[in-house]
Amino acid sequence: MKLTFPHMGYSYVAFKMLINELGYEAVVPPEPSKRTMDLGVRYSPEFACIPFKVLMGTYLETIEMGAEMAISSGGVGPCRAGYYGVMHQKILNELGYDFEVLIFEPPQSNYLDFIKKLRRVKPRGMSWRVFIQLLKKNYGKLEAIDQIEHLMYKIMPYE
């Protein structure tokens, strides 16, 4: 299966490694570009915010690259980002794509749903212990990437 994910900063490095370690093929989305935005604007509702449109364009680009499923986060908070995945899925279905957006909500909101979705990406034949170890290892990579990026912006020269 070919999996993709949103392109956010440098986190794609850890996501690509995790997907490959799970035995899937990672479709790394290109950095958002004018084409990404054009696709997102064309197929998103007029009222949708820029991040929504960038994600829509990203999913369309990765579908062209062969992606079969996107893994994304849901969530709660002050904006509508928690609804993005559902809306993206609806739009992609209406466009006729056989593509799934697997949305991981925070486990506190629905623990059983979270486990059910983990089962969808856990390879058959891989023990839960090994699977959880891979998740933890790659979470550590995400934290390291965040720390390096934070430090980079702190010491990077200004123009």
C-alpha positions in Angstrom: 0.0 0.0 0.0 1.2 3.5 -0.8 0.7 5.9 2.1 1.1 9.7 2.2 0.7 12.4 4.8 0.6 16.2 4.9 3.8 18.1 4.2 4.5 20.0 7.4 8.0 21.4 7.9 10.6 18.7 8.3 8.3 16.2 10.0 7.9 14.4 6.7 11.3 12.8 7.3 10.1 10.9 10.3 6.8 10.0 8.7 8.5 8.6 5.7 10.8 6.5 7.8 7.9 5.2 9.9 5.9 4.2 6.8 8.9 2.5 5.3 9.7 0.7 8.6 6.1 -0.6 8.6 6.7 -2.1 5.2 4.6 0.3 3.2 5.7 2.6 0.4 5.8 6.3 1.5 4.6 8.8 -1.1 6.4 12.0 0.1 4.3 15.0 -0.9 6.2 17.8 -2.7 6.7 21.0 -0.8 3.6 23.1 -1.3 3.9 25.2 -4.5 1.7 27.4 -6.7 0.4 24.2 -8.4 -0.5 22.8 -5.0 -2.4 26.0 -4.2 -4.1 26.1 -7.6 -5.4 22.6 -7.2 -6.5 23.3 -3.7 -8.3 26.5 -4.6 -10.0 24.8 -7.6 -11.5 21.9 -5.6 -12.1 23.4 -2.2 -15.1 25.3 -1.0 -14.7 29.1 -1.5 -15.0 29.8 2.3 -12.2 27.3 3.2 -9.0 28.6 4.8 -5.6 28.5 3.1 -4.3 25.5 5.1 -7.4 23.5 4.0 -6.7 24.4 0.4 -3.0 23.6 0.7 -3.8 20.1 2.1 -6.4 19.5 -0.6 -3.8 20.4 -3.3 -1.3 18.2 -1.5 -3.6 15.2 -1.5 -4.4 15.6 -5.2 -0.7 15.8 -6.0 0.1 12.7 -4.0 -2.9 10.8 -5.7 -1.2 11.6 -9.0 2.0 10.1 -7.5 0.2 6.9 -6.7 -0.9 7.4 -3.1 -3.8 5.2 -1.9 -4.2 6.5 1.6 -3.4 9.6 3.6 -2.7 9.6 7.3 -3.7 12.8 9.0 -4.6 14.1 12.4 -8.0 15.4 13.5 -8.3 17.2 16.8 -10.0 19.8 18.8 -9.2 23.4 19.2 -10.1 27.0 18.2 -10.2 26.4 14.4 -11.9 24.0 12.0 -8.8 21.9 11.4 -10.4 19.0 13.2 -12.9 18.8 10.3 -10.4 18.9 7.5 -10.0 15.2 7.0 -13.7 14.5 6.8 -14.2 17.3 4.3 -11.2 16.3 2.2 -12.5 12.7 2.1 -15.9 13.9 1.0 -14.5 16.1 -1.8 -12.1 13.4 -3.0 -14.9 10.9 -3.1 -17.1 13.3 -5.1 -14.2 13.8 -7.5 -14.2 10.0 -8.1 -10.9 9.1 -6.4 -10.5 5.7 -4.6 -8.5 7.3 -1.9 -8.9 7.2 1.9 -8.0 9.9 4.4 -7.4 8.0 7.7 -7.9 10.6 10.4 -6.4 10.0 13.9 -8.3 11.9 16.5 -6.7 12.4 19.9 -7.0 9.1 21.8 -8.6 10.9 24.8 -11.7 11.6 22.7 -12.4 8.0 21.6 -9.8 5.5 22.6 -11.5 2.6 20.8 -11.6 4.5 17.5 -7.9 5.3 17.9 -7.0 1.6 18.4 -9.2 0.6 15.5 -7.3 3.0 13.2 -4.0 1.8 14.6 -5.0 -1.7 13.5 -5.6 -0.4 10.0 -2.0 0.6 9.6 -0.3 -2.1 11.7 1.0 -4.7 9.3 -0.3 -8.2 9.5 2.3 -10.4 11.2 3.9 -7.6 13.1 3.4 -7.9 16.9 1.9 -5.1 18.8 5.1 -4.8 20.8 7.2 -4.2 17.7 4.5 -1.9 16.3 4.4 0.3 19.4 8.2 0.4 19.6 8.3 1.7 16.0 5.7 4.3 16.9 7.7 5.4 20.0 11.0 5.5 18.1 9.5 7.7 15.4 7.7 9.9 17.9 11.2 10.5 19.3 12.4 11.4 15.8 9.6 14.0 15.5 10.5 15.5 18.9 14.2 15.7 17.8 13.2 17.3 14.5 11.1 19.9 16.4 14.0 20.7 18.7 16.5 21.1 15.8 14.0 23.2 13.9 13.4 25.4 16.9 17.1 25.8 17.4 17.7 26.5 13.7 15.2 29.4 13.8 16.8 30.7 17.0 20.3 30.9 15.6 19.7 31.4 11.9 20.8 34.8 10.6 18.3 37.3 9.6 18.3 39.2 6.3 
